[in-house]
Amino acid sequence: MASPDKPVPFDFDEWSRLARQDPEAFDRLRLTAIEGVLSHGYDRRRMVALQSRIDMERRRARTPLKACLKLSAMMWDEVHELQELLERPTMGDRAVAKVLPFKKPEP
């Protein structure tokens, strides 16, 4: 089994087979893969919080399909929020950044 220091290879067909035939092994592999990603993230605290939210939504969903739909909706909410940030050059009534003029150096 891979360690969190080494990325877990992902082969959809293999993971799908493992989920059907040995759900406990699948879950162990899934958790190892998640920990590997979290351990190499640029903002571990934020990523751990997001993973906790994902895990909570998966537990609350009554079926895997409902979990998938909820997580997909969460993803699209984030995409739309990022799109709004890209389209909005200011935060409220003030500019995000002030551009400073530089004088041309005198010869």
PLY file of the C-alpha trace (Angstrom):
ply
format ascii 1.0
element vertex 107
property float x
property float y
property float z
element edge 106
property int vertex1
property int vertex2
end_header
0.00 0.00 0.00
1.20 3.53 -0.72
2.20 5.88 2.06
1.15 9.51 2.45
4.66 10.48 1.26
4.11 8.78 -2.10
1.05 9.55 -4.25
-1.47 6.74 -4.53
-1.83 5.70 -8.18
-5.36 6.09 -9.48
-6.79 3.60 -11.94
-10.56 4.06 -12.10
-11.29 0.48 -13.10
-9.11 -0.91 -10.29
-10.61 1.42 -7.67
-14.11 0.56 -8.90
-13.39 -3.17 -8.67
-11.93 -2.75 -5.18
-14.99 -0.76 -4.03
-17.29 -3.57 -5.17
-15.23 -6.51 -3.96
-13.56 -5.19 -0.80
-15.15 -1.95 0.49
-12.94 -1.91 3.60
-9.73 -2.08 1.53
-11.18 0.56 -0.79
-11.83 2.87 2.15
-8.31 2.36 3.53
-6.83 3.18 0.12
-9.14 6.21 -0.23
-8.05 7.55 3.16
-4.38 7.02 2.32
-4.84 8.90 -0.96
-6.62 11.77 0.80
-3.93 12.03 3.47
-1.27 12.08 0.76
-2.95 15.04 -0.92
-3.51 16.84 2.38
0.09 16.37 3.47
1.39 18.09 0.35
-1.15 20.91 0.20
-0.16 24.54 0.27
-2.80 25.32 2.91
-3.22 22.16 4.95
-5.63 23.67 7.49
-8.02 24.83 4.77
-7.77 21.51 2.92
-8.43 19.50 6.09
-11.51 21.66 6.79
-12.77 21.06 3.24
-12.17 17.32 3.55
-14.09 17.30 6.84
-17.01 19.00 5.11
-16.85 16.47 2.27
-16.79 13.56 4.75
-19.76 15.04 6.64
-21.80 15.40 3.44
-20.96 11.82 2.45
-22.15 10.53 5.84
-25.37 12.58 5.71
-26.28 11.39 2.22
-28.53 8.35 2.19
-27.05 6.93 -1.01
-23.77 7.25 -2.94
-25.67 9.02 -5.73
-27.03 11.64 -3.33
-23.52 12.14 -1.95
-22.18 12.58 -5.47
-24.88 15.13 -6.33
-24.26 17.11 -3.13
-20.49 17.17 -3.64
-20.97 18.17 -7.26
-23.22 21.06 -6.15
-20.59 22.13 -3.60
-17.95 22.13 -6.33
-20.09 24.23 -8.67
-20.84 26.70 -5.86
-17.09 27.20 -5.45
-16.59 27.59 -9.20
-19.32 30.24 -9.36
-17.85 32.06 -6.37
-14.42 32.11 -8.00
-15.96 33.35 -11.24
-17.63 36.21 -9.37
-14.31 37.14 -7.76
-12.64 37.23 -11.15
-15.37 39.43 -12.60
-15.46 41.83 -9.64
-12.46 44.20 -9.61
-13.33 45.75 -6.23
-14.27 44.61 -2.77
-17.32 46.59 -1.77
-16.79 50.32 -2.29
-13.00 50.24 -2.21
-10.47 49.08 -4.74
-8.62 45.86 -4.09
-5.29 47.51 -4.80
-4.08 51.04 -5.35
-1.85 51.54 -8.36
1.03 53.85 -7.55
2.40 56.09 -10.28
6.15 56.02 -10.73
7.99 59.04 -12.03
10.30 58.56 -14.94
13.91 58.78 -13.72
15.65 61.97 -14.70
18.76 61.62 -16.85
0 1
1 2
2 3
3 4
4 5
5 6
6 7
7 8
8 9
9 10
10 11
11 12
12 13
13 14
14 15
15 16
16 17
17 18
18 19
19 20
20 21
21 22
22 23
23 24
24 25
25 26
26 27
27 28
28 29
29 30
30 31
31 32
32 33
33 34
34 35
35 36
36 37
37 38
38 39
39 40
40 41
41 42
42 43
43 44
44 45
45 46
46 47
47 48
48 49
49 50
50 51
51 52
52 53
53 54
54 55
55 56
56 57
57 58
58 59
59 60
60 61
61 62
62 63
63 64
64 65
65 66
66 67
67 68
68 69
69 70
70 71
71 72
72 73
73 74
74 75
75 76
76 77
77 78
78 79
79 80
80 81
81 82
82 83
83 84
84 85
85 86
86 87
87 88
88 89
89 90
90 91
91 92
92 93
93 94
94 95
95 96
96 97
97 98
98 99
99 100
100 101
101 102
102 103
103 104
104 105
105 106
